[in-house]
Amino acid sequence: MTGLELIPLIVSSAATTVAAANALYLGTAALLYGGLAAGLGFVSKALTPKPSVPKPEDGTYNLKQSVPSLPIILGRVKKAGDYVFLEESGGTAYHIIVTAGHRIQGFVQHYLHDEAVTISSGQVVSPDHFHLDGDVYVVIDTRLGLPAETAYASVVSDFPTIWTANHRGDGLASVMMYAITASSKKFLTVYPNQMPEHSAVIEGMLLYDPRTGLTAYSTNIALMRLWHMTSPYGGKLSLSDMYLPDWINAANVCDQFVTNRSGGSERRYHGGMWFRANSDQIEVGRTLDQAAEFVLYERADGTIGVHAGEYVAPTKFFDRRNIISFGLNANVDPATSVLAVRGRFTDPSDLYNTNDAAIYGNPYVGEDTERTSTVENVAVQSHNHMQRMQKLAYIRRNAPRVSITAHYDLDNDPSYDRFVRVQYGPKLADAIVEITSKVTISLSNMTVTFSGIVVPADLYGFNAATEEGEPGSSIVIIPPAGVPLPANFNVVIQQEVVSGGSTAAYALATWDHYSDTLTYELEWEKTSGSTGPQSTVSTAPNDQVRSGYLADATQYKFRLRAWAAGASSAWTTYETRTATADPTAPGVVTGAAAVGGVGSGTYNWTAPNSSNYFGARLYINTVNVFAGSTFIDTEYGPPNIADSRVISGLSAGVKYGFVVAINASGVAAAAVATGSFTVT
C-alpha cells in the first residue's frame, strides 16, 4: 500500500505538551486508524470533561454529598473523606467517613481540625482539651477496607433500625468517630473549633511488584503507574498487556538512592497522591509520568513498555551519511526560553499541603522582566525531587530543537529509544538528542522522521549541595493554647458589718492582670460536710472577685479559672482558708483554778467582760507549759460570769490546766494557767 506509515507509539513525556500528551496517551495508531477499542475508548472519554486531579488542599475537609465517586490513594497522603453516616443519639454525634474506596495499608496519624491526636483504646486522650478532667469526649475507630469488613458495633447498637450488622463497608477504608456533647460551660473548651473535623495521614493502595510477584504497600511511582495502567480507573489493561522487563527496570530506577541537601538519602522517584474514580485519568497518568520522568510507548507486539527516568547511552547514530533533512532551532528567543523554573510540590512536613520549592536559576538576569516557568506536581513529596524536576524543565525549556529525516533501516530505527546520537557539523558537532515527538517511519520512502531536543549526557545529574537550594518556610500551625491559667491566685478572708450590727466573713480572690477581656470564676466549697460548690464570676477588667458570705469558723477550699468567648482555662489548685467573721480576740479569763479528784479535775474561771466572748477552751498538760498541752473540750457561756467544768477520765498524777477564751469565730485570747492539781 503506497503511503503506508508505521507510527511507533510514544505515549507521553515530560517534554510533551498537554494537547500532545492527550493525543499520544495510548495507541496513537489506533486513534488515527480507529483499529483498537482501547484507543477509541480513551478518545471518547477525552471528549467528555472529567474532574481534574485533586490538589492536596482539596482533601482537607470531609465531603457530604449523595453519591461521591470513590477516592483512590496511592502512597502516603493526608486527606479527609466522604460521609456515609451522620446521626445523633443521646447527645452523641456519630460520624462514619469513607477515606478510600479500596483496601489500604493503614492510618498513620489522625487529625481533628489539623490537630494531631493521640488515641488510646479508641479514645482521643490528647490534646488535653479533648480529654478534659479525664472525661472521654471523642472516640475514633477505623476499618482498612478488607474484602469482608465488620460493622461498627456502637453505631449498630444505637441505630439498629437504620444501621445493622450488614452495613459492613466491604472494601471501603473508613473511620467511625463519635463526639459526646460537653456541658455548656465546657463545650468551647472541649471543642474550640466546634464539631471535630476528621482527617488522617493514610498509607494507601497495596501495589503489585513484578520484581517479587508480591502485592504490598509502596511509594514507588513506577509501581503506581503500573497499577494505574492495569486498573479499571486507568488503562483498563492486564498485566499480560505490559512489557514487564521495562517496568521492572523502572521500579529499580525509582528505588535508587539520591543525596539531598541535608546530606541524607532518599529514593529517586517515590511519592504519593490521591484522586477519584471519575477524575481525568489522562491527567492522573500524566502526573505520575511527569513525577518519575516516564515515557510510555507501545511495542510491536502490542505490549506497553516504559522508558524509566534515567539516562541511557544512545545506540542509534545519525550523521550526514544517513540524514536527509536536518533542522536546528537554537532556541535563544526570550519568548520561548526561561531564566528560572519555579516548583510546587506536596510537602509532608507541612501537613501535606502544596508548598513552593526554591527557584532553580535566576529569574532576573540583566533584564527587568521575569522569565520563568512553573513545574507543579501533586505526586512529588520531596523538595529534592521537585528541584531535580525543575532542573530538567530548565534544561529542556532552553535546549536547542532539532528535526531530522533520515534514511531508514533496522539498525537506525529509534522507535524504542529515548536518546539518540547526532553528528551534523558544523551545525551540530556531536550531540545527544532526546526524542520528544512521534517517530514516523515511511516504508514507501524508507525514511524515519522525528524531533527532539539537545541534552547533555549528564541530564539527570544533580548535586544537591549546590543545586537543591533552600525551601521556603512552611506556615507553622499553632495549636490553640486555650484560655490562660490565672497567675498568682490568692484568697484573703475579710469581714463586713451586716444588718443588726453583726459581722460576716467572705473571701476576696485576687490574681495577676492578663487581659481586659477575660472574666474569672471563683468556686468555693466546705472542706467537710459540704453541700456542693458555689461560684461567682468577676466583671472584666477587674482582677478581683468576692465570694458570698461564709459560715463562721468553717474551713473552705477555693479555686479559680478564667473565661473567654465561652471557653475556660483549667482550674487553679485549691487554696484552703478558714472563714472568720470576728478577727478580734475577747479578753482573757480571770480567777482560773483547778481542783483534783478521783480520776477527774474541776476547772473554775470567770469569763471576761467582752461582748464577743463565746466560750472557753480547756487544756491539760503534765508540765506547767501551755505549748504541747492537750485540748480537752470547749465550754460555751455568756461573758462576765463565773463558770466551771468537771473533766473526768484523767489519769492519776500532778496535772496543769489552761483556760483560753474564744469568740464566735474561734479567735482565741491568751491562755491562762490554773496552776497544778492532783488527780487521784
C-alpha positions in Angstrom: 0.0 0.0 0.0 1.5 3.3 -1.1 2.0 6.0 1.6 1.7 3.4 4.4 3.4 4.8 7.5 4.3 2.9 10.7 3.8 5.1 13.7 5.6 3.8 16.9 3.5 4.8 19.9 5.4 7.1 22.2 2.7 7.9 24.8 3.8 10.9 26.7 6.9 12.5 28.1 7.8 15.5 30.3 8.6 17.5 27.2 5.3 16.8 25.5 2.6 19.4 25.7 -0.8 18.7 27.3 -2.6 18.6 24.0 0.0 16.3 22.5 0.1 14.1 25.6 -3.7 13.6 25.4 -3.4 12.7 21.7 -0.4 10.3 22.3 -1.7 8.8 25.6 -2.3 5.2 24.5 -2.5 3.8 21.0 -1.6 6.7 18.7 -2.0 4.5 15.6 -5.3 3.2 17.0 -6.5 6.8 17.2 -5.5 7.5 13.6 -6.9 4.3 12.1 -9.7 3.5 14.6 -8.4 0.0 14.9 -8.0 -0.5 18.7 -11.0 -0.5 21.0 -8.8 0.7 23.9 -7.6 3.6 21.9 -11.1 4.5 20.9 -12.3 4.3 24.5 -9.7 6.9 25.5 -10.7 9.1 22.6 -14.4 9.1 23.6 -13.6 9.7 27.2 -11.2 12.5 26.3 -14.1 14.3 24.6 -16.1 14.2 27.9 -15.0 16.7 30.6 -13.6 15.0 33.6 -12.8 16.3 37.1 -9.2 17.2 37.4 -6.8 15.5 39.8 -7.4 16.9 43.3 -4.8 19.1 44.9 -3.7 18.2 48.4 -5.8 21.1 49.9 -8.9 19.5 48.3 -8.7 16.7 50.8 -8.7 18.9 54.0 -12.5 18.7 54.5 -15.0 15.9 54.7 -17.4 15.7 51.7 -21.1 15.5 52.2 -23.0 14.6 49.0 -25.4 11.9 47.9 -23.1 9.5 45.9 -19.5 10.6 45.9 -17.1 9.0 43.5 -14.7 6.5 45.1 -11.4 8.0 46.3 -8.2 6.2 45.4 -5.0 6.7 47.4 -1.5 5.9 46.1 1.4 6.1 48.6 1.0 8.3 51.7 -1.3 11.3 51.8 -3.2 13.3 54.3 -6.9 13.6 53.5 -10.4 13.7 54.9 -13.2 11.5 53.4 -16.8 11.2 52.3 -19.7 11.0 54.8 -21.9 7.9 54.6 -23.5 8.3 58.1 -24.1 11.3 60.4 -26.6 10.9 63.2 -27.1 11.9 66.8 -28.3 9.8 69.7 -28.5 10.9 73.4 -26.3 13.9 72.8 -23.6 11.9 70.9 -22.9 12.6 67.2 -21.8 9.5 65.2 -19.8 10.0 62.0 -18.8 7.3 59.5 -16.5 8.6 56.9 -15.1 6.7 53.9 -11.5 7.7 53.2 -10.7 5.3 50.4 -12.6 3.1 48.0 -10.2 0.2 48.4 -8.0 -1.8 50.9 -5.4 0.4 52.4 -2.2 -0.3 54.4 -3.3 1.7 57.4 -3.9 5.0 59.2 -0.6 6.6 60.3 -1.9 9.7 62.2 -5.4 11.0 62.9 -6.2 14.8 63.0 -9.1 16.8 64.3 -9.1 20.2 62.7 -5.4 19.7 61.8 -4.6 19.0 65.5 -2.7 15.7 65.7 -4.4 13.5 68.2 -3.3 10.6 70.4 -5.6 7.6 70.6 -5.6 5.0 73.5 -8.1 2.1 73.2 -10.0 4.2 70.7 -10.3 7.2 73.0 -8.8 10.6 72.0 -6.6 11.4 75.0 -4.6 14.3 73.6 -4.6 17.2 73.1 -5.9 17.6 76.6 -9.0 19.7 75.7 -10.5 16.5 74.1 -10.0 14.7 77.4 -10.9 17.4 79.8 -10.9 16.4 83.5 -10.3 12.8 82.4 -13.7 12.6 80.7 -14.0 10.9 77.3 -15.4 13.1 74.6 -14.2 11.7 71.2 -13.7 8.1 70.2 -12.2 7.0 66.8 -12.4 3.6 65.3 -11.2 2.5 61.8 -11.6 -0.1 59.1 -8.9 -0.9 56.5 -11.3 -1.9 53.7 -10.9 -5.6 53.8 -13.0 -7.7 51.4 -15.2 -8.7 54.3 -15.4 -6.0 57.0 -17.2 -5.7 60.3 -19.9 -3.2 61.1 -19.2 -0.6 63.8 -20.8 -2.1 66.9 -21.6 1.2 68.6 -23.5 2.5 65.6 -25.4 -0.7 65.2 -26.3 -0.6 68.9 -27.6 3.0 68.9 -29.2 2.9 65.5 -30.5 -0.6 65.0 -33.3 0.4 62.6 -31.1 2.2 60.1 -27.6 0.7 60.6 -27.3 -3.1 61.0 -24.6 -5.7 61.1 -25.0 -6.0 57.4 -23.6 -2.4 56.9 -20.0 -3.6 56.9 -18.5 -1.4 54.2 -16.7 -4.3 52.5 -13.7 -3.0 50.5 -14.0 0.6 51.9 -11.4 2.1 54.2 -13.4 4.1 56.8 -13.4 5.9 60.1 -16.1 5.9 62.7 -15.9 8.9 65.1 -18.3 9.8 67.8 -18.3 13.0 69.7 -20.1 13.4 73.0 -21.7 16.7 73.8 -20.0 18.7 76.5 -21.8 20.8 79.1 -22.4 24.4 78.1 -19.6 25.6 80.4 -17.1 23.1 78.9 -18.3 23.0 75.3 -15.9 25.6 73.7 -13.1 24.3 75.9 -13.5 20.7 74.7 -14.4 21.7 71.1 -12.7 25.1 70.4 -13.4 24.7 66.7 -16.9 23.3 67.2 -17.7 19.8 65.9 -14.4 18.0 65.2 -13.4 17.7 61.5 -11.5 14.4 60.9 -8.7 13.8 58.6 -5.7 11.4 58.6 -2.4 10.6 57.2 -3.0 7.4 55.3 -0.8 4.7 53.7 -2.9 3.7 50.7 -3.1 1.2 47.9 -1.3 -2.2 48.0 0.6 -2.4 44.7 1.8 -5.4 42.7 5.6 -5.5 42.3 6.7 -7.5 39.2 10.2 -7.9 40.7 8.9 -10.0 43.6 5.4 -11.1 42.4 4.0 -9.8 45.7 1.4 -7.2 46.4 2.3 -4.8 49.2 2.2 -1.1 50.2 4.8 1.0 48.3 5.5 4.6 47.4 7.4 3.6 44.3 5.9 5.7 41.4 6.6 3.0 38.8 4.5 0.5 40.7 1.8 3.2 41.0 1.8 3.8 37.2 1.8 0.0 36.5 -1.2 -0.3 38.8 -2.9 2.6 37.1 -2.4 1.2 33.6 -4.0 -2.1 34.7 -6.8 -0.7 36.9 -10.4 -0.1 35.9 -9.8 3.6 36.8 -6.9 4.0 34.4 -5.7 2.0 31.3 -8.1 -1.0 31.9 -5.3 -3.3 30.7 -4.0 -6.5 32.1 -0.5 -7.4 33.3 -0.1 -9.5 30.1 -0.5 -6.3 28.2 2.5 -4.8 29.9 6.1 -5.3 28.9 7.3 -6.2 32.4 11.1 -6.1 31.9 10.7 -2.3 31.3 8.5 -1.9 34.3 10.9 -3.9 36.5 13.7 -1.6 35.4 11.6 1.5 36.0 10.8 0.3 39.5 14.5 -0.3 40.2 15.3 3.2 38.9 12.6 4.7 41.2 14.2 2.9 44.2 17.7 4.3 43.6 19.1 6.4 46.4 19.9 10.1 45.8 21.6 12.5 48.2 19.6 15.6 49.3 20.8 19.0 50.6 21.0 17.8 54.2 23.3 15.0 53.2 20.7 12.3 53.8 19.5 9.8 51.3 16.1 9.4 49.7 14.6 7.3 46.9 14.8 8.8 43.4 11.2 8.7 42.3 8.9 8.0 45.3 5.8 9.9 46.2 2.0 9.8 46.6 -1.3 11.2 45.5 -5.0 10.7 45.7 -7.7 11.1 43.1 -11.3 9.9 42.4 -12.6 7.2 40.2 -14.2 9.9 38.0 -11.1 12.1 37.8 -9.5 12.7 34.4 -7.4 9.5 34.2 -5.3 11.0 31.4 -4.3 13.7 33.9 -3.6 11.1 36.6 -1.3 9.2 34.2 0.4 12.3 33.1 1.0 13.4 36.7 2.7 10.1 37.5 4.7 10.1 34.3 6.0 13.6 35.0 6.9 12.8 38.6 9.1 9.9 37.6 10.2 11.0 34.1 8.4 8.2 32.4 7.8 7.8 28.7 5.2 5.1 27.9 5.1 3.5 24.5 3.5 0.6 22.6 5.8 -2.1 21.3 5.5 -4.0 18.1 3.9 -6.9 19.9 1.2 -4.6 21.3 2.6 -4.6 24.9 3.1 -1.3 26.8 6.7 -0.5 27.7 8.2 2.4 29.7 11.3 4.4 29.5 12.4 5.0 33.1 13.6 8.4 34.3 17.3 7.7 33.6 19.9 8.4 31.0 20.6 5.5 28.7 23.6 5.8 26.4 22.3 6.0 22.8 22.7 3.0 20.5 21.3 4.8 17.4 23.6 7.2 15.5 22.7 9.7 12.8 25.1 11.8 10.7 25.4 13.2 7.2 25.7 9.7 5.7 22.0 8.9 6.6 20.4 12.3 7.4 18.3 13.6 4.5 16.9 16.7 6.2 18.1 18.5 9.3 16.6 21.4 11.0 18.0 23.3 14.0 16.4 25.9 16.2 19.0 27.3 18.7 16.1 28.4 21.0 17.6 31.7 22.0 14.4 33.7 21.7 13.4 35.2 25.1 9.8 34.4 24.2 10.5 30.6 24.4 13.4 30.3 26.8 13.4 30.9 30.5 15.8 32.2 33.1 14.4 30.2 36.0 11.9 27.5 36.9 9.6 27.5 39.9 8.3 24.4 41.5 5.3 23.4 43.7 5.1 20.1 45.5 3.2 18.3 48.2 5.1 18.9 51.5 4.7 16.2 54.2 6.4 18.4 56.7 3.5 21.0 56.2 0.6 18.6 56.7 0.8 17.5 53.1 -0.1 21.0 51.8 1.2 22.4 48.5 4.4 24.4 49.0 6.8 26.3 46.8 10.2 24.9 46.2 13.4 27.0 45.9 13.6 28.7 42.5 16.0 26.9 40.1 18.0 29.6 38.2 17.8 33.3 38.4 14.5 34.9 37.1 16.3 38.3 36.7 19.5 38.3 34.7 20.3 41.6 33.1 16.7 42.5 32.5 13.6 43.8 34.3 11.1 41.2 33.2 10.7 37.9 34.8 11.1 34.8 32.5 10.1 31.7 34.4 8.0 28.6 34.0 6.4 26.5 36.8 6.6 22.8 37.4 3.7 21.6 39.7 3.1 18.0 40.6 0.9 16.7 43.4 2.6 13.3 43.4 6.0 14.8 44.3 6.5 14.8 48.1 10.2 15.8 48.4 11.9 19.2 47.9 14.9 17.4 46.4 12.6 15.5 44.0 11.0 18.7 42.9 14.3 20.5 42.4 15.5 17.7 40.2 12.4 18.1 38.1 12.9 21.9 38.0 16.5 21.4 36.7 15.2 19.0 34.0 12.5 21.5 33.0 15.1 24.3 32.8 17.4 22.3 30.6 14.6 21.2 28.3 13.0 24.6 28.0 16.2 26.2 26.9 17.6 23.3 24.8 18.1 23.6 21.1 15.4 21.9 19.0 16.2 19.6 16.1 14.1 17.9 13.5 15.5 15.1 11.5 14.5 13.0 8.5 16.9 10.2 7.7 17.2 7.0 5.6 15.5 4.1 7.4 16.9 0.7 8.2 16.6 -1.6 11.1 20.0 -0.5 12.5 18.9 3.1 13.0 15.3 2.5 14.0 14.8 4.7 17.1 11.2 3.6 17.7 12.1 2.2 21.2 14.8 4.6 22.1 14.6 7.8 24.2 18.0 9.1 23.3 19.9 9.1 20.0 23.3 10.5 19.0 23.5 13.0 16.2 26.5 14.5 14.3 25.8 17.2 11.7 28.7 19.6 11.6 29.1 22.4 11.6 25.6 23.0 13.0 25.7 20.2 15.5 29.2 18.6 16.1 28.3 15.7 18.3 25.1 15.8 20.4 22.7 13.7 22.3 19.1 14.2 21.3 16.1 13.3 23.5 13.2 12.3 21.2 10.1 14.3 22.1 7.8 13.5 19.1 6.3 10.6 17.3 8.8 8.6 15.4 7.3 8.3 11.9 8.6 5.5 9.6 7.6 5.7 6.0 8.1 2.4 4.2 7.2 3.9 0.8 10.1 6.4 1.1 12.2 4.3 3.5 12.6 7.3 5.8 12.4 7.9 9.5 11.3 11.3 10.9 11.4 12.6 14.5 12.0 15.7 16.5 13.9 16.2 19.7 15.9 18.5 21.9 19.7 18.5 22.5 20.5 17.5 26.1 23.7 16.8 28.0 24.9 13.3 28.8 24.6 14.2 32.5 20.9 15.2 32.0 19.9 13.5 35.3 23.0 14.5 37.2 22.2 16.6 40.3 24.5 18.0 43.0 22.1 18.6 45.9 24.7 20.5 47.9 24.9 23.2 45.3 21.8 22.9 43.2 18.9 22.0 45.5 18.6 25.3 47.2 16.7 26.0 50.4 13.0 25.5 50.5 10.8 28.3 51.8 9.5 28.3 55.3 6.3 26.5 55.9 3.4 28.0 57.7 3.6 26.9 61.3 0.2 25.8 62.6 0.0 27.0 66.2 -2.3 24.7 68.2 -5.0 26.5 70.2 -3.4 27.4 73.6 -6.7 27.8 75.2 -7.6 30.4 77.9 -4.5 31.1 80.1 -4.5 29.8 83.7 -4.8 32.5 86.3 -1.4 33.5 87.8 -0.7 34.3 91.4 -4.2 33.3 92.6 -4.7 34.3 96.3 -7.6 34.3 98.7 -8.0 36.6 101.8 -10.8 36.2 104.3 -12.4 39.6 105.1 -15.3 40.8 107.2 -18.0 43.3 106.9 -20.9 44.6 109.1 -24.3 43.2 108.1 -27.8 44.1 109.3 -28.2 44.1 113.0 -24.6 45.2 113.5 -23.1 41.8 113.4 -20.2 40.9 111.1 -19.9 38.2 108.4 -16.9 36.7 106.6 -16.3 36.5 102.9 -13.4 35.6 100.7 -11.7 38.1 98.4 -9.8 36.4 95.5 -7.1 38.3 93.5 -4.8 37.4 90.6 -2.4 38.9 88.1 -3.9 41.0 85.3 -3.7 39.3 81.9 -6.3 40.9 79.6 -9.2 43.3 79.9 -11.4 40.8 78.0 -11.1 37.9 80.5 -13.6 37.2 83.2 -12.8 34.9 86.2 -14.9 32.3 88.0 -14.3 31.8 91.7 -15.5 28.5 93.2 -15.6 27.7 96.9 -16.7 24.7 99.0 -16.6 23.5 102.6 -13.7 21.0 103.2 -16.1 18.8 105.2 -19.8 18.3 105.3 -20.1 20.2 102.0 -23.5 20.5 100.3 -21.8 21.3 97.0 -19.6 24.0 95.4 -20.8 27.6 94.9 -19.3 30.1 92.4 -19.3 33.7 91.3 -17.9 35.4 88.2 -15.9 38.6 88.1 -16.6 41.7 86.0 -13.9 42.5 83.4 -11.4 44.1 83.6 -11.4 43.7 87.4 -8.7 41.5 88.8 -10.6 40.5 92.0 -13.9 39.0 92.9 -15.5 38.2 96.3 -17.5 35.2 97.4 -20.8 35.1 99.1 -21.0 35.1 102.9 -19.2 32.2 104.5 -20.1 30.1 107.6 -18.2 31.5 110.5 -15.2 29.4 111.8 -15.6 26.9 108.9 -12.8 25.8 106.6 -13.3 26.2 102.9 -11.3 25.4 99.7 -11.2 27.9 96.8 -10.1 27.7 93.2 -10.2 30.0 90.1 -10.4 29.7 86.4 -10.6 32.3 83.5 -13.2 32.6 80.8 -13.1 34.0 77.3 -15.6 33.6 74.4 -17.4 30.8 76.1 -14.3 28.7 76.8 -12.5 28.4 80.1 -9.0 27.7 81.4 -8.2 24.8 83.7 -8.8 25.3 87.4 -6.0 26.5 89.7 -5.0 24.3 92.6 -7.1 24.7 95.7 -6.4 27.3 98.3 -7.7 26.5 101.8 -8.9 29.2 104.2 -10.9 29.3 107.4 -13.8 31.8 107.5 -13.5 34.3 110.4 -16.3 36.8 110.9 -14.7 38.3 114.0 -10.9 38.6 114.0 -10.8 40.3 117.4 -10.0 38.1 120.4 -12.0 38.5 123.6 -10.4 39.4 126.9 -8.6 36.7 129.0 -10.4 34.8 131.7 -9.7 35.6 135.3 -9.6 33.6 138.5 -8.6 30.4 136.7 -8.1 27.5 139.1 -8.4 23.7 139.1 -9.1 21.1 141.9 -8.2 17.5 141.5 -10.4 14.5 142.3 -10.6 10.8 141.7 -9.8 10.4 138.0 -11.1 14.0 137.5 -10.4 17.6 137.8 -12.6 20.7 138.2 -11.8 23.8 136.2 -13.1 27.2 137.6 -12.8 30.6 135.9 -14.6 33.9 135.4 -15.5 34.9 131.8 -14.1 38.2 130.6 -16.4 41.2 130.3 -16.1 41.1 126.5 -19.2 41.4 124.3 -17.7 39.0 121.8 -16.9 36.3 124.3 -18.3 33.0 123.2 -16.7 30.3 125.3 -13.6 28.8 126.7 -11.3 26.1 125.5 -9.9 23.8 128.2 -6.4 22.2 128.0 -4.3 19.9 130.2 -0.6 19.2 130.5 1.9 17.3 132.7 4.1 20.3 132.9 3.3 24.0 133.6 3.8 25.0 130.0 0.9 25.7 127.5 2.9 24.6 124.5 2.3 20.9 123.9 -0.8 20.8 126.1 -3.8 18.6 125.1 -7.2 20.1 124.2 -10.0 18.7 126.2 -13.2 20.4 125.3 -15.0 23.8 124.9 -17.3 25.3 127.5 -19.7 27.8 126.0 -21.3 30.6 128.0 -22.0 34.3 128.3 -19.4 37.0 129.2 -18.7 38.2 132.8 -20.0 35.3 134.8 -18.3 32.6 136.9 -18.1 29.3 135.1 -16.7 25.8 135.7 -16.4 22.4 134.1 -15.6 18.9 135.5 -13.2 16.9 133.4 -13.3 13.2 134.0 -11.4 10.2 132.8 -8.0 11.6 133.8 -5.0 9.5 134.8 -3.6 9.9 138.3 -0.8 12.4 138.9 0.0 16.0 139.1 -1.6 18.0 136.3 -1.6 21.6 135.0 -4.7 23.2 133.4 -5.1 26.1 131.0 -8.2 28.1 130.0 -8.4 30.0 126.7 -11.2 32.5 126.0 -12.6 32.5 122.3 -15.0 34.5 120.3 -17.7 33.1 117.9 -15.2 32.8 115.1 -12.8 30.7 117.2 -10.3 33.5 117.6 -8.5 32.8 120.9 -7.2 35.1 123.7 -4.1 34.3 125.6 -4.1 31.1 127.7 -4.5 31.4 131.5 -2.9 28.8 133.7 -5.0 27.2 136.5 -1.9 26.0 138.5 -1.3 22.5 139.4 -3.8 19.9 140.7 -3.5 16.3 141.7 -5.7 13.6 140.2 -6.1 10.5 142.5 
